């Protein structure tokens, strides 16, 4: 049920690696997005179990 979130998180991980070649602002945004997604995932997974 949480597959979609896992895919999004892995895509964000890839973006973060690419983003290290860019500016730090981009990296910060990706990290925030990733942690928000992980929190939502924990919440959704917890609710479904």
N, C-alpha and C positions, 0 to 999 in steps of 0.2 A: 504494500500500500504506500510505502514511503520511497519507492523507486524514483519517482519524479524528482523529489527533493535531493536524493543522492546524486542524480545526474546533474542537476543544477549546481550542486556544491562542487562536483568534480570539474565542471566547466569553469566555475569561478576560480578554482585552484589553478587551472591552466592559464586563465586570464591574468592571475596574480603573477605567475612566473613571467609571462610576456610583459606585464606591466612594469616589472622591475627595470626594464630597459627604458621605460618612459618616466614620467615624473612621479613624485611620491604621493601627490594628491590622489592620483588614480588608484594607487595601491591602497591608500587609506579607505577609499570608497569601496573597493572590492572586499577588503577585510571586514568592513562594517556590514556590507551586504551578506557576506558569508556567515558571519556570526548571527545575524538576524535570521537567516534561513535555517541555521542549525537549531536555534531556539524554537522556531516554528515547527521544525521537524520533530524535536523532542516532545513538544506539546501535542502535536497530531498523533505521533506514534503512541504516546502515553494514553491518549483518549481512546485510541482504537483497540488497545490491548485489554 
